[in-house]
Amino acid sequence: MIKEKPRTIGYIRVSTEQQDINNQKFELYEYAKKHSLNIDNFIEIEVSSRKSTKERKIDELLENLKEGDTLIVSEISRLGRSVGQIISIIDSLIKKNVKFNAIKESIKVNGKQDIQTKTMVTMFGLFAEIERDLISDRTKQGLAAAKKKGKLLGRPKGTGKSKLDKYKPEIEALINNGATKIFIAKRYGSSLPNFYNWLQKNGLEKNIRNTYK
């Protein structure tokens, strides 16, 4: 069986029409030229980072990448909105022995599970933990400010049967500060399907990031 030649894939994502796909593509071409790489294919998409990994074609990307391939992006934020989400994607690349380069941050993953890669993943994990703490702090500050203004927190009497109802103000604050579905569901001891149904019931499903970290 003939082994397929490793490929170099460029992933390009812009959030709005005001951003230019061609600018990112130029950056990737310049990087590839400087490092003697030939970009075999581009995945280009115009979609917000709040959309799901499927809508951002991340699922498709991870499925098609093979061992030995190289993925390059103009900056690491193109992969996802949160550190937790980004580390999950990079971890998937490492497990598939795929190389990864983020040009702006000069981040390189060599596709091997060695000490350097493990150290990088550990650091990303630390940053993700810091990010979660910052979200929690902002949430607490928002709740304190709401109480100070006299807003009623908690569940109105006689409405709803979900245990999440009494946490609605907190959950809304978490959503506004960029928390993901899994983070919030775990925080309040809810399953993802139950949490998603609760979001729909309360008209909040369009406000939360549809991610899996």
N, C-alpha and C positions, 0 to 999 in steps of 0.2 A: 504493500500500500504506500502510495506516494504521499509524503507529509506536506501539507499546505504551507506555502511561504508565509511567514509572519507579515501582518499588515499594520499600517499606521492609519488610525482613524481620528478625524478631527470632529469634536462635538461643539456645536455652536448654538447658543440659545440667547434670544433677546426677549425682553418682556413687553416692549411696546413698539409701535411703528416708528417712534422717534429714534430708537436705537438702530444701528446699521449692521446688518449681518456681514456685509462686505468688509467692515473694519476688523471684525474678529477673524474673518477668513484671511485677510492680509497678514495679521499678526501670526497666524498659524503657518502660513506659507513662508514668512520670513524666518520663523523659528526652525522650520523644517529644513530650509536652505542652509542655515547656519550650522545645523547639526547633521547634515548629509542624510536627511530623511526624505522619503517620498510618500506623500499623503495619498493613500489609495482611495479613500472615500470620506465624505463629509456627512454628518447628520445635522441638519439645520432645522430650527423650529422657532416660531415666535409664540411664546406662551409665558405666563407668569410663573415664578418659582413657587407660588402657592398651589399650583396645580399638582396632580398626582404624578408619581414617577412614570406611570403609563402614559399620561397625557404629555409629559415632557420627553417621551421616547427614551427614558433611562432604562426601562425594562427591556425594550427592544435592543438597546445598546449592549447591555450586560449579557443578553441571550446570544448575541451574534459574535461577541468578542471571544477569541480563542487563545489558548496558551501561546505565549510568545508575541502576541499583538501588542501594539502601543497605542494608548489613548492620550490625545493632547487637547487641552482647553486653554483659552486665553487667560482665564483666571478661575480660581477654584469655586467662586460663587456661582459659576455657570451650572455646576452640578446640583446645587441645592441651596435652600434658604438658611438652614441651621447647621451648626457644626455636627450635631448628632446624625443628621441625615447624610451629610457628606462623608463622615467616617464610616457609615454603613456601606455606602457605595464603594469607597476605597477598599474596605475590608473584602467586599465581593471581588474586586479586581485582583487583590493579592491572592485570594483563594484560587482564582483561575490562572494565576501566574501571568497576569497582564501588566505591562509596564504603564506608568502614568506620569504625565508631566503637566504641571500648571505653570504657565509661562510667567505671569505677573509675580507670583509668590516664589518662583524658583523652587517649587516643590517637585521632587522626583521620587517615584517609587519604582524600584528595579524589577518588580515582578517576582521577587523571591521572599520567602519568609525568614529573613535573616535578622541579625541584631539591629541593624539600621532601620529596617522596616518596622520591626516590633517597637522600637523606641518612638518612631514617628506616630504609630497607631496609639501608643500609650499617651503621647502628648495631645493628640487629637481628643482622646477620651477625657483628659484633664480639662481641655478647653470646653468640651461638651458639658461637663459637670459644672464648670464656672458659668456657662451660659444658662443652664437650668436654674442655678442659684440667683442669677441676675433677674431672670424672668419672675422667679418667686418673690424676690425683693420688690420688684416693680409692682407686682400684683398686690402685695401687702400694703404698699404705699398708696395704691389706687383705692383700696378698700378703706383705708384710714381716712383718705380725703373724702370719700363718699359719705362715710359716717359723720364726718365733721360738718358736711353740708346738709345733714339731716335726711339723707336718702335711706329708705327702708331696705335692709338687707335680709336675705333669707326667703323662705317660701311663704306666700300668702296662705292663710288658713283656708282649708276646704277645697284647695285646687291641686290637682296632680296626685299621682300615686308613686312616682319614682323617688328613690332615695337621693337622686341627683338634684331634685327640685330645690331643696334647701341650700344647695351650693351654687345655684344659678348665677348670682352676682360674681362669685369667685371665678366660676368657669368662664363667664363673659370677659372678665378681666384678664384671665390667662390667654383667651383667644386673641384679645386685642394686643397682647404683648408677644404674640407669635408662637405660643405653645402648640404642639401637635396633638392629634387625636390620641395616640398611644400614651403620650406623656400624661394627658389629663385623665384618660380612662384609668390608668394605673394609679394615679394619685387618689382617685375617689373609689377605687375598688370595683370598677365596672368593666364588663366585657366590652369589646369593641362594637359588636352588633347592637348591644343594648345602648351603648353610648351614642352610636350613630342614629338610632331611632329616636333617642331623646333630643338630639340636635335638630332633627327634622321636625319633631313635635313642637319645639320651641323656636323654629325658624332661624336656627343658627348655623345650619350646615353649609351655607354659602360663605360664611365669614371665616371659617376655620381652614387652616392649611390641610389639604388632603394628602398627608404624608404618612410614613409608617415608622417614624422614630420620634 
